[in-house]
Each structure stands twice: as structure tokens, then as C-alpha cells.
Amino acid sequence: MSTPRTELSTTTGVRLPQHVVYRVFPAETVVLNLDTGTYHSTNPVGGRFLEALERDGTIGGALEQLCQQFEDEDPKVIGADLQAFCVDLSERGLLEIKDA
Amino acid sequence: MTRLRAVVRDRPDLCDRAHRRLSAAECGRLAAEIIVAYVLVRRMIHGHPLPTLLERLRGGIHDGGVPVWEAADEHITAVRVGRAVARLLPKLPGDTRCLTQALVVTRLLARRGIGSTVLIAVQPGPDFEAHAWVEHGGVPVLTPGAPGFDRLTSL
């Protein structure tokens, strides 16, 4: 597991570890850490963040996708939310954050 | 041009194998095997991540995804093992719920050289529930998730 950090740049790479699986449902996204057997869930917005991170593999790429999806929101706010979300996931062993 | 012809064949041999009653000795041996597998699973379940645990229980035997109609004998065995485990395990002390049953079935099938897949499904919401079961060739050999459960992963 990577050491969680609070400052992530747009070129920071992220990766969903192999032992983490998730499924998006209308009201929540359920995440399972196969290594620990622990279930987690995110709200629908978190589910979309997770999909964007997995699709793109970088903070910047995911942010671009999400700004398009949430076009009425301030990109700076989305960026801050995304960063906090990544740190949250990383602290739970659900996301690997790589140096750029 | 070759005419396509659909052919139906009766397979009384498979029916006999599927429904053959085990002798008392065979029942005893199978029950003992299930209990030994259960003890092994219980010892390992808290010390290993699930993927690692499955690898150890399988010993390299994996579900090749062969359709059941091409591996009928194997499938009949898998169904019978699933049925036996589902019947016996709940009578034993300790946690004998779905995941443990799935792991025991996986072990027993691997000992017979039969690959299988463990599936995990969840029912999200305020009454969150998770369920695990085993499939052979894409067909459940333990009770699958009820309606309302959606597959999360297969291992």
C-alpha cells in the first residue's frame, strides 16, 4: 500500500489494486477489499469518481472526465473533492497512488 | 449443402449417475472428507486473503469454463458435492455460512481435479447483505444469490 499523501498533482498516477473490486448501483457503489474481506461503499458521486480514476489512471485525466460530467460544478471544487477521495481510498488500501 | 438436423439424445446413464444413492460407506467417507476440509478452511480463513486462500485450496485446479454438457460427469460430481456440503455443514459447530461452504466445496472439487469458480454478490442498501457460492461451468452448485443480489466479483 502506498503512503497516503495530501498533495496530489494532475500527473499523479493512480491504480485500483487487483485485490479491490467494485460494483456500481443506483444508490451506492459497493467496494470489496478481497485481501481483508472488508466491504466499503461510496455515494453515487464517489462511484463516478472511482470509475473515472480506473478508466484514466491519472488524477488529471480523471478530473477532466469528471469536469465534463459535472459541468455545472466549479472544477477547483471537483479537483479538491477528487484529491480528498483519493487520499481516503488510499488510506483504506483501496487505491494505489504512484509518483508522477 | 449439408442439412442441419437437431438431434436429441436420451442419457439414462447420466440420470443414473446423478441420482445414484451413495452406500453407507461412501456417505461416511464423504462426510469425513467434508469435515476435514471444513477444519482446514476454518484454520486458514482468518490468516489469508481470499484470493490466496483459494489458490491454496485449489492447488492449481481452475475452472476451465468448459460448458457443462461437455463435462457432464464432472458436473454431476460437482452438484452432488455441493448438495452434500450444503446439507452437512450447517449441522457442524462454528461459522458454516455461505463463504465457508463455498471454500469447502472448492477444496473438495479440487481434490477431484474439478475446477470451480467462487462468486460473491451483494444486496446494497440499508439491509446490506453479501453472499458467496460456487459455480462449475457457469452453473451454480451451491444456492446462488437471491433476486436483489448483484454479482460483485468471481474468483
Interface residues (C-beta under 8 A of the other chain):
Chain A: H19 V21 Y22 R23 F25 A27 E28 V30 L32 L34 D35 T36 G37 Y39 S41
Chain B: P49 L50 P51 I120 V122 P124 G125 F128 A130 D150 R151 L152 T153 L155
